[in-house]
Each structure stands twice: as C-alpha cells, then as structure tokens.
Amino acid sequence: MQIEKILRGIVVVGVFALPLVVLIVSSSMYFPYITGKNFTFRILVEVFFSAWLALAIINAQYRPRWTTLLLSVTVLMGILAVANIFGENPSRSFWSNFERMEGFITYLHLFAYVLAAGTVLTTERIWLWLWRTSLGVSVVISLHTLSQFVSSGGDFRLASTLGNPIYLAVYAMFHIFIALVLATRRDIRKGEQLTYLVVLTLLVITLFFTATRGATLGLVGGLFIAATGIALTLRGSKTLRLSALGVGVLILILAGGMWFARDSTFIQENRTLNRLTNISLEESNISARAIVWGMAWEGIKERPILGWGQGNFIAAFSKYYDSRMYQHEEWYDRTHNVLIDWLIATGVLGFLAYISIFLALIWAVYKAVSFTLVQKWLVVGLLAAYGFQNLTVFDNIVSIMLFMTLVAWVYAMSRIERHEDVGSAHTWELPQKLYIPAAVGAVVLAVSLVWILNLSQMHTAATLLDALRYANTAIALGQNDREEEAVAYAQESLGMFEEIDGTTTLGAQEAAEQWALTSGKLFTVAWLSDEEKTQWYTESLTALERRQERAPRNARVAAFIGALHQAAGNTQAAREKYEYTLSLTPRKQSILTQLILLEANAGDIELARTHAQEMFQSETSNDAARMLYVALLIRTGAVEQAFELLKEAPQVALDTNVLGELIRNGLHNRAREAWELGLLRENNLEDLNAVFVLARTYASRGDTQRAAQEVRYIAETYPQLQEFTNAALQEIQQAQQ
C-alpha cells in the first residue's frame, strides 16, 4: 500500500505542477516562449502518466470508466492518428516544429493527462485546490503584466511570460470564468468570495492590456449567455434571477454603448478601446485571415473526410495560394481559426469529434449534481467564450492544457457522482508481491520517455539558438575588423548546424531553413574564404534537400532552396528550383518575382515579360507586380501599353525602376512625362522624395547633367519649391566637382 501511496502522490504532485508551466520562459532554447513550456509539460506528464499506469495496474479504482465525455476524447484521438498516418507529411504531423510544438505527440500527452488526472483526482476538494493553484499562478501572471505596463511606460498589447498577447488573453479569459465558478460554490465564505473578486479584477485588467478582440468579445458573449441562462432557468431565488438579468442587460448596455461611441474622443484616444471597437473586414489581419480561410476551404474540399494531417495546412496554403495574399505574411502554417484547423487536419470526421467534446462537456455538466445551476451556466459561458475566440486564433499549449483540465475535471466529477471510484469485485488486480516490479517498470518507462522524447530535442533547440548566436557574433566581429575571431565563431556555428542536421527530428525543417538563411548572410562578408563559403553553401543545401526528399511537395522548402542558390550566385539552379516551387504554388507572387528577375538578368526578356504579365493579371492591385510588368514592357518596346498601366496607378510611375528603364532606353521625355504623371496625379508636391525622384534617378546613374536639368525644370515649374531646388543644385554641383 505504501507503493500505491507513492505512485498516487507522484500523479497528484505532477498534476499540481502543470499550472506553473505558464511561468517558464527558456531563453536558452529556440522559440523560448514555446519550447520551454512544452518540454516541461511533456516531461511532467510522462512522469506522472508512468506512475498512473502502474497505479491502474495495481488498483482497479484508478482505471478509466467509459463516459460520453471520455469516449468523445478517445474517438478524436483515434481519428487524429489515422488522419496523420494518411496525411501529407506523417513525420511533421507527429513531431510538429519548435514554433508550434503541437503535433500528435502533444495530443498523446494531453490524452494521458486527462486519463491520469480524471482517475486519480477523485474528490471535489482536490480539484478545488487544483483550480485555486491555477488561479494563484494567474495572479502572478497578472502582476507581471502590470509590471510590464509600468516598465514600458504604458505600452499595450502585453504578453507577460506567454510571448503573445493572444495567448495571454485566452489564459486570462479562461481564469476569469474559473474564478466565477469557484466564487459561486455552495456554502462559500465571504472572505473567499472577496479573494476571488480581487483575482477577477486583476484578470480583467490583464485581458484589457492584451487588447485582444477575440478573447474580449468571447468573454462578453460568454458572460451574457451565462447571465441569460441563469435568469431564465433559475428557480427559488428571485433576487439572484433579477441580478443575473441585470448583469445581462448591463453587458448589452456597455457593449452597445462602446460600439456606438467608437468614434468619440474617449474611445479614439485609448489605444485598447479603439482597437476593441474598430473591427473592419478591410483591416490587414482580418482580411488576410478571410483570404486564408477561403484557401483552406479549397483544401477541405480536396480532402473532406480525414484532411491533410496535423501541421500540413502549409501544403493546402501553397496549392491554393490566393494572389491577394501578396501584401500579407509570406507563409501561413495555421488558418487562425481552430475549427477550420480541425477540418484541414482531420476532415469532417475529426471536426465532428472535436465538436462532440464540447457537447459532451455540456451534457456532463448538465447532469452533474455537484455543480450549482449558476456554475453550470458559467461553464457553458466559458465554453462559448473559448469557442468564439477560437474562431480567430489557434490553440497553444497553455490554452489547450486549460481546456483539457476542464475535461478531466468534469470527467472526474461524473465518476465521483456515479460512485465509480471502487472497482468491481470481478475486476482483475495485480497481486501485492508484484507491486515493486510494477513501480520499477513505471520508473523505467518514465526515464525512457523523457530520454527518447525530450532530451535530444531540447539539446537541438538549445544548439540551434547557439548556432544562430555564434553566426551573428561572427558577423558583428567581422564588421569591427576582428576577422580571425569572426572566422572562428563562424566555424563554431557551422559545427553546431552540422550536429543538428545529424540528429534532429523535431524542428528539422526550421534548422535547415535557419542554416540556409545564415549561409546567405555569410556569402556577403569579405573575411570568409571562398572555400568556407562553399562549405556553408553545400552543407546547408544538403540539409534542405534532405527535407525536400522527405516532403517533395513542400513548397516552402523548395523556395528556400531556390533562395539559397540565388544568394550563392548559382542562378541557373535557382531558376530551376523556383520553377519547381511554382509547380507547387502556381500563383505565389514572391516566387514569380524572383524568377522574373533571374530571367530578365539572363536575357530571357520575353519569358520574363510573359511571367510578369501573368503575375500582374492575377492581382492587379499589386503595385510591385505592376511596376515589374511596366518595366519589362518598356524594355521590350511596348511603351504605350506601359503608360496605359501607369495611368491606372500613377503612384507606380514614381518608382525608380520604371524611371530607370525609361532612361536606360533613352526615353528622357517619357521619363519626365511619367514623373509628372505620378507627381501631379498623386498631388505629391509636399513629398520631396517624389518631387526629386527623377533627378535622383539620373544622379544615381552618374548623369549629373540631366539631374541638374531636372532640378531646374522643377524650379521653373514649381517656384514655391525654390528653397529645396537651390539646395539640390548645390549638392549636384559639389558632386560634379
């Protein structure tokens, strides 16, 4: 029995340690806000899961009993496994990467967490203390957020130890509801209620400082649903019903008042309130996500049943790339919508399984007698708030861990109420003489899991960060003429990259990409020999090609290979790889741009013009694409066609590439015509850069005579600019001397 107590103690201590994970920031590892938390979570779960496994073998009361809730989680895990096996990249689906650290491995740990916590923590009191522990940690996070606000001089969009305001927002939102649930327990003392009120206030302030719209609107909506539900269904307490109704009405008044007053000085001058009340589909982040959701929908239609597997949205993103994304983030690996993420990763089957967890939670809470009606509605409000904010973001280890803690809690409460903490007389149990071997087996299992699944990956994360630091130090030393030291640091960095490439599974693509980017930086330095540069080039190329072999349809890796070839001066190889990349992501404008430039520099002007036309016509609002197409039209003699395009977007006429192409072809009058077209149509007389752009273009080409001529023309045409034209002429005269 002593062994049983020890094993149970390990599980309890491990579970109670999990709320502390949010405090961890590992500055020694790549993605410090992500990796440290995730590795700690995994190690803790591996340790107490091993103890629980031995405990379940020893004593039947710690074995899981099937409920609708546990069944829904188990079904999701099964579908997730199948979807990953038959997905686009099973290895990536299992391991994920350092930036996300999700993958099937994380969900296996979450499932293990639910099983262990839901079967060992089987009293209301112990769960009360677990949530109190979590709320205590949330107070630390809130105070840290306040200190950030003070030390930053009133900055907003704070993130505390989570590294992202969105992550902090959902953390605060979740704990606001938990504080309310605990504060509405039966027979709670006033002092404890007051404590929760203080905690609640801190959390609301923390949420406000994140200026995160999804979580804030989710909180408001969740509280309104809870208040309305209480007001409509509560029996026996008219005062409480009226209070709930009053809260619902107050929420409507405050939310509506802020919305209608969004143009007021008070709202506009407060950055947080301004952000919360100004939501437009034309806003960059919102419009980008809307476009991404459309691309995701195409991917869902292609694989509707089991999806693409976890972490493989990048494949659908590439294949169905929308040219309107040219002004947004280059690569999206998530849809910024949890529901769409599940549809992409696991298809309709996984999506329905995920939704079933919410429904099973609501049903289990509804049936639970240990929850008051007020608490039941608050849990429903929490699920509504969490679900709403998930429409615009994606989960991280902290948010999904909190959600799974809720799952384990409700599951444990249902076991308690059904009196399932005692095994059946017919249930098999381990003979007492085998308790010690079972405990030893648990130790061996825990050590093996920690060693195999974490230690080497932690070393990789630390080594990758060191490799980047050494390379940056080398570049800084070289800039300060300490070339011998720079070479030594560069060699150390190279050795670290080589070590990573030979051992890593988690983050393998990230390591290869960073190696290639670092190589590109070192190609430009003078203190590194050609042999050393060649070594950086060939070895980083090999690392990327190894990733490409394992995932041939990974457009991102192909693009990185093309960029590495281009940086090394291997233009033919770069062209070939960019062409291959475009076969994977046909309308990717950044790749088309690089290919067009390489074709033009190689003298394949007609081919470059054809590609430029395709790029421009795929999205005519892209000024960079218009500029490139116009420049190639001018180079191939289609000047009138080029000017027709310039008239549609006069601002492009002021681009130095367009003006330079006209000048290079001897079309000096047309260059001035283009300049005036852009200057006058855009009313840019107050923009001195625009006023003198043509003169500067001449000067940059060494034609100071024509530069001076253009400045004199400006002085004659716009005498109000005489002060600036005189200064410009003096500058040109000094350059001529």
N, C-alpha and C positions, 0 to 999 in steps of 0.2 A: 504493500500500500504506500510505502514511502516513495518508491519509484513513481507510482502513479501521481502522487502529490507534486513531485519534482517536475514531471512532464507537464502536468496541468499548469504549474507555476510558470514554466517557460512559455507556454502559449499565452497566458494572461499578460505576462510582462512584455512579450513581443507585441501583442496587440496594442497595449497601452503605450508602447514606444512609437507606434506609427504616426500619431498626431504630431510628433516632434520632427518628422521628416521635412515638413514645410520650412523649417528654420535653416536647413542645410544649404549652403552655397559653397561649392567646391571650386575655388579659384585655381586649383592645380590641374583641373581637367577641362577638356574641350567642352563648350557649352556648359559653363559652371552652374547655371541655374537649373539645368535639366539633369545632367548626368549624376551629380551627387545625390539628389533626391531619389532618382530612380534606382541607382545601385543600392542605396541604403534600404529602400522599400523592399527590393528583391531579396536582399540578404536576410533582413528580419523575417520575411515571410518564409524563406527557405528553412530557417532555423526553427521557427515555431510550427511550421507545417510538418516538418520531420518529427517533432515531438508529438504533434497531434496524431500523426499516422500511427505511431507506437501506442499512443493512448487509446485510439479507436480499436486497435487490435487487442489490447489488454482488457478494455471495458466497453461493453456494448452500448452503454448510455451516451458515449461520445461519438457514436456513429450517426451519420445523417439520416433523417427520415424524409421521405418524399412529400413535398407540398407543391402546390401550384407554382409558388414563387421559385423554389429551388429547381423545379422542373424547367421553368422558363429560362433560367440562367444556364442550366445544363444543355438545353437544346441550342441556345445561342452559341455555346462553346463548340458543340458538335458541328453546327453549320459553319462556324468560323474556321474550324480545322479543315473541312472539306473544301471550302472556298479558297483557302490559302494553298492547299495542295494542288488544286487545278487552276490556280490563278496565274497571273502574268509572270511573277517572279517569286517563287516559294521561299527562297532564301531571304529576300528582303521582307517578305510578309512575316516570317518568323522572327527575324532579328531586329527589324526596323533600322534606325540610324541614331546617331548621337543627338541630333537636333530634336527628334520626337521621342525616341526611346519608348515606342509603343509596341507594335508587333504582337504576334500571337504569344510570345514569351511573357509579355506583361499581363495579358489576359489569363494565362495559366496561373500566374501568381495571384491575380485578383480572385480567381475562382477558388484557389487554395485558401486564400484569406477568408472568403465567405464561409467555406466549409469549416475551417478551424474556429473562427470567431462565433459562428452561428451554433456550433455544437458544444463549445466549452464555456462560453459566457452565457450562462443559462439562468441568471437571476435579474430581476429588474434593477436591483441595487448596483450590480456591477456595470450594467450598461449606463446607468445614470452617472456613475463615476467616469466611465469612458468619455461620455459626452461632455462632462464637466472638464475633463482633462483637455479635450479638444478646444473647448471654449476658452480655457486658460491660455492655451497656446495662441488662440486668435487674439487675445488681449495683448500678448507680446508683439504679434504682427501689427496690430493696430497702433500700438505705441511707437513701434519702429517706423510706421508710415507717417505718424505725426512728426517724429524727429526728422524724417526726410523732408517733410513740408517746411519745417523751420529752417533746417540747414540749407535748403535750396533757395531760400528767400521767397517762398510762396509758389513754387512750381506746382503744376498739376499733372494729371495722368501718372500718378506714382505707382510703384510696383513692389516695394518692400523686398523681401527675400525671394519673391516668385519670379522676378525678372520681366514681367509683362503685366501691364495694368489689367488686361482682360482676365488673366489668371487670378490676380488678387481680387478682382471684382466678384467672380463666382465664388471664391473662397469666403469672402465677407457675406455675400448674399446667402449662402448655404448656412452659415453660422447664425445669421440673424433669425432664420426660421427655427433653428435648433434651440436658440435662446428662448424664443417664444413658446416652443413646445415644452421645454423644461419649466418655464415660468407658469404654465397653466396646468401643472400636475395637481392631482387631488391632495388636499391637506398640506400644501406647501406653506412654509413660514414666510412671513412678510419680509424678514431680513434677506432671505434667499431670493425672493422676488425682486427686491430692490437691487441686489447684486446683478441679477440678470438684466435689469433695466439699464444699469451703468454699462455693462458689457454691450448691450444692444446699441446704446448711444455711440460708443466707440466704433462699433462695426458699421453703423450708418455713416459716420464721418469718414471712415476708411473707404467705403464704397463711393461716397461723394468725391473723394480725392482721386479716384481712378478715372472719373468722367467716362465711364463705360456705359454706353446706351443699352446694350442688350441685357446686361445683368440688372441695371437700374429699372428698366421697363418691366423686366421679368419680376423683380421684387414688387413693384407697384401692382402689377397684374395678379401676382400670386396672393398678395395680401387682400386684394379686392375679392378674389374668388373665395378665399378663406372666410372673410368677413360676411360676404353674401350667403355662403353656405351655412355659417353659424346662425345668422339672422333668420334664415328660412327653415331650419331643421331643429334648432334647439327647443327643447320643451322644459318647462318647470322653472325658468328663471327669466322673467320679463326684463329685468334690469340688464342682464347680460345680452339678451337678444337686441334690446334697444342700443346698447353700447356697440355691438357688432354692426348694427345698421348704421349707427353714427360714424363708425370708422369707414365703412364703405362709402357713405356719402362724402365724408371729408376727403377721402382719396380722390373721388371724382372731381370735387371742387378744386383741390390743389393741382391735380394733373391738368384739368381743363383750364384753370386759371393761368398756369405757367405756359400752356400751349398758346392761348390767346394773347398772352402778354410777351410772347417770344421776341417781338420787335421793340420792346421797351428798353430804355436805357439801363435799367437794373439788370435785366437778363443779358443784354448785349455786352455789358462791361464785365460780367462774371464769366470767365472762360469755360468753367464747368457747366453752368446753367445754359450758356449759349450753345455748347456742344450737345447737351442733352435735348434741347428743344428745337434744334435745327437739323432736321433729317430730310435729305433730298436724294432722289434717285440719281441725280447728276453728280453727287459728291463722289470723289475719286474712289474711295474704298468701297462704297455701296455699289457704284456702277460696275466696278471690277468684279465684285462678287456675283452680281447679277449675270454678267457675261460668263463667268466661270461656271455658274450653275447651269447655264444653257449648254456649255461644253460637256459638263458632267452628264446631263440628260441624254446626250448623244451616246456617251459611253454606257449608260444604264440600258439604253435600248439595244445596244450591241450584245451585252451580257446581262440579261434581265434576271436570270434565275439565281446564279451564285456569284455574280460580279467578277471583279478583276483580282480579288485578293487584297489583303491589308497592305497599305503603303504603296499601292500601284496606281493611284489616281494620275500620277505623272504620265503614265502611258496613254490614258484616255485624254488627258490635257494636251499632250503632244499631237495625237492623231486628229483630234477635233479642234485644234487651235483656232481661235477666232481672231482675225486681224485687228479687231478693235482693242485687243489687249496690248497694242504696241506701246502705249503710254503708262502701262502698269508693270507690276513685278514680272521679272523675266520667266520664272518657273513657279508653278503652284503644285505643291505635293498634297495639299488638302483643299477641300472645297469651301472651307469656312462655314460649314453647316453640318452638324452632326448627323442629322437624318439622311442627308444626301451622301455623306461619307459612308454610312452603313449600306446604302443602296449600291454605291460604287464598289465597296469592298466585298459585300456578301450577297448582293442582289436582293430580290424581293423576299426570299426566304429569311435571310439574316435580318432584314429590316423589320419584318413582322415579328421575328423572335425578340428583337430589341424592344419593340413597342410592347410586346407581351409582358416584359419585365415591369413596365410602368403600370400596366393594367393589373398584374398580379399583386404588385405592391399596394395599389388602391384597394383591391379586394381583401387582401390580408389585413390591412389597417381597418377597413370597414368591419370585418368580422372580429377584430381584437377587442376583448373586454378590458384590457389593461390600459387602453387609451381612452381618454375622455372624448366627447364629441368635438370639443374645441380643438383638442390635439389632433384628432383625425382630419379635421378640415385644414389645420395648419400644415400637416404632412402633404395633403393634396395640393395646397398652395405652394409648398416647396417644390413638388414635382412639376407643377405648372410653370413656376418661375425658372427652374432648371431646364425644362424642356424648351421654354421660349428663348432663353439666352443661347441655347444650343443651336438655334436657327441661324445664328450669325457668327458662330465661333466653332472651335473644335475642343475636344477634351484634352486635358493634360493629366499627369499622374496625380496631382492633388485633387482635382475635381472628380475624377473617376474613382479615386480612393474614397472620397467622401460619399459618393453615390453608393459604392459597394458596402460601405459601413452601414448606410441606411438599410440596404438589402439584408445584410447579416443581422442587424438589429430586429427588423420586423420578422425575419425568419426565426430568430431565437425566441421572440415573444410568442409566436404562434406555437412553438414547441412547448414552451412553458405552460401555456393555457390548455394545451391538449395533453399535458402530463406525460410527455414523451421523453422525459429525462431518465427513465428507468427502462432497461432493456427487458425484453420478453424472457420468460423462463425458458423458452425454446431457442433463444439466441446463443450462438456459439461464442465462448470466451476463451481467452488464452490461459492455459494452466499457469499458476503462480510461479512455478520453477523456471518458466521461460520469460519472466518479466525482465530480468537483467539482459539476456540476449536481445530482446526487443528494444531496450533502451540503448544498448550498444549499437544496434542497427540504425537507430534514429540518429545517433552521433555521426556514424559513418556516412549516412545519407546526407545529413546537413553539411558536413565538411565537403563531400563530393560535389553537391550542388553549388555551394559557394565558390569552390575552386574552379569548377568547369564553366559555370555560367557568368561569373563576375570578375574574378581576379585578373585574368588575362585581358578582359575587355576594359577594366579600369586602368590597367597599365597602358593599353593602347590609347585611351582618352588622354592620359597624362603625357604620354610620349608625343602624341600629335601636337598638343599645345606647346610642348617644349621645342619641337621641331620648328614650329612657326615663330616662336620667340627667338630662337637661335638665328633663324634666317633674317628676321627683322633687325636683330642686333648686328648681324654681319653687314647688312646694307647701311645701317647707321654708322658703323665703324668705317666703312669704305668712303662714306661722304665726308668723314673727318680725316681722311688721308692715313688711316691706320689699316693699311691694306693687308699686312701679314695676319693681323688679328682677325680681319674680316674673312680672309680665306679659311682660317682655322674654324671659325664659327660656322661658315657655310658647309665645311666638311662634316662638322658635328651634326648639323641639321640634316644633311644628306644621309648620314648613317642612321639617324632616327627614322627618316622616311622609309629607308630600306628595311629596317626592323619591323615597322608597322606593316608594310606590304607583305611580309613573310608570315605574319601571324594573325592578322585581324579577320574577324567575320562581321561583327557589329561595326558599322561605320566604315566599311571597306571603301565604298564609293566616295564618301566625304574625304577620306585620307588621300585617295588618288587625285581627287579634284584639287585639294589644297596643295598637293605636291606639284601638280601642273601649274597652278597659279604662282606658286613660289618660283618655279623654274622660269616662268615668263618674266618675273621681276628681275631675276639674276641674269637673264640674257642681255640686259641693258647696261650692266655695270662693266667698268673697264678693268677692274682689279682681278677678275676671274678669267683664267686662261681659256682658250678655245676648247682644249681637251676637257676641262672641268665643266664647261657649259654643255658640251656634247654629252657628257655623262649624265648631267641633270636631265637633259632632253630625252635621251634614250631610255633611261630608267623610269622617269615619270610617264613616258609614253607607254612603256610596257605595262605599268600598273593600270593605266586607263584601258588599254586594250584587253587586259585580263578581265576587267569589269564588263567590257563590251561583249566579250566571248560568252560570259555567263548570262548576259541580258542583251541579246542582239538588237532588240527593238527599243532600247533606252536612248531616246533622242538627246537627252541631257549629256550623257557620257560622250556620244558622238560629237556633239557641239564642242565639248571641252577638248576632245582630240583635235578637232579642226582648229580651234583657237591656239592650241599648243604648237601645232605645225606652223601656223601663221606667225606666231611670236618667234619661232626659231628660224624663220625665213624659208621654210620648205613650202613654197606657195602651191606647187602642183599637188602635193599630198593634202594640203589644206583645202584646195578646191574639191578634190575627190571626196574628202570626208564631209564637207559642207553639203555637197550634192546628196550624199547618203543620208545626212541629217534631214534634208528637206524631203526625202522619200518617206521619212517617219513623221515629220511635222510640216506638211506642204506649205502652210501659209505663215510660217514663223518669220516675221519681218526682220528681226535682228540677224538671223542666219542668211536671209536673202541679201541683206545689206552687205555683209562681209563677202559673200560670193560675188556680188556685182562689182565691188571694189577690186577684188582679185582678178576678175575677168577683164575689167577695164585696164588695169595696170599691165595685164599680159597682152593687151592689144586686141582682145576679142570684144570690140566695141559693140557690134551688132547684137551679140549674145547678151552682153551686159545691158544693153538698151531694152531687149525683149524681157529680161528678168525684171528690170526696173519698172517697165510698163505693167507687168503682172502684179508687182508689189504695190504700185500706186493704185491700180484699179481695184485691188482687193480691199482697200480702205483709203478713200480719197481725202479723209480728214487728217491724215498723217503728213504733216509738213515736211518731215525729213525724207519721206518717200517721194513726195512731190519734188523736193529740191534735187534729189538724186536723178529722178527721171528727167527733169528740166535740163540739168547739166549735161546729161547724155544726149538729149535731143539737140542741144546746141552743138555739142561735139560732132554729131552726125549730120549737121546742116539743117535740121528741122527747126529753125529759129522762130518762125511764125507760130508753129504749133507750141513751142516752148512759151512764147509770150501769151498765148491764149490761156495757158495754165497759170501763168503768173498773174494775169488779170483776175482770175478766180480767187487767188490767195496772195494779195500784194506783199504781205509780210515776207514771203519767200524770196521776193526779188531783192531783198536786202542781204541775203545770205552771201557770204564771201565766196563760196564755191560757185554759185551762179554767176556772180560778177566776174570772178576769176576766169571762168570758162569763156565768157564773152570777150574778156580782154585777151585771153590766150589765142582766140580765133581772130583777133584784130578788129572786133566789132565794138569800137570805142564809143561810137554814138549810141549804139544799142545798150551798152553798159550804163551810160548816163540815163537813157530812157528807162531802163529797169530800176535804176536807183531812184529816179524821180517818181516812178510808179509806186514804189514801196513807201517812199518818204511822204508823198502827198496823200495817197490813199489811206495811209495809216495815221496821218496827222502827227508825224514824229519829229517836228521841229524842236521840241523840248528834249528829245533824246539825242544827245550829242554823239553817241556811238552810231546811231542811224544816220545822222547828218554827215559824218565824216567817214562812213564805212567805205565808200568808193575810193576816196583819197587814200585811206589806209591800205586798201587792197593794192592800189598802184605802188605805194611805198613799200609794202611787203615784198613786191616783186622786183624792187630795185629801180623802178621808174619814177624817180622823184620829180622829174619834169612834169609828167602828166599829173602826179599827185598835187603839185603846186597849182597846175592849171585848174584842177577840180576845186581846190580851195578858193581860188579867185572867183570861179563861177558861183560858188556858194555865197561869197561876199557880195557879188553883184546882184544875185537873185534875192538873197535874204539879208539885207543890210542890218537888220536887227541882231544879227549874229557876228557883227564886226569884231567884237572883243575876242571871240573864240577863233575866228578865221585869222586874225593877226597873230595870235599865239601859235596856231597851226603852221602858218607860213614861216615864222621864225624857227620852229622846230625842224621844218623841211630844209631850210637854208643851212642850219647847223649840221644836218645830216649830209648835205651836199659838200660841205667843207671838209 
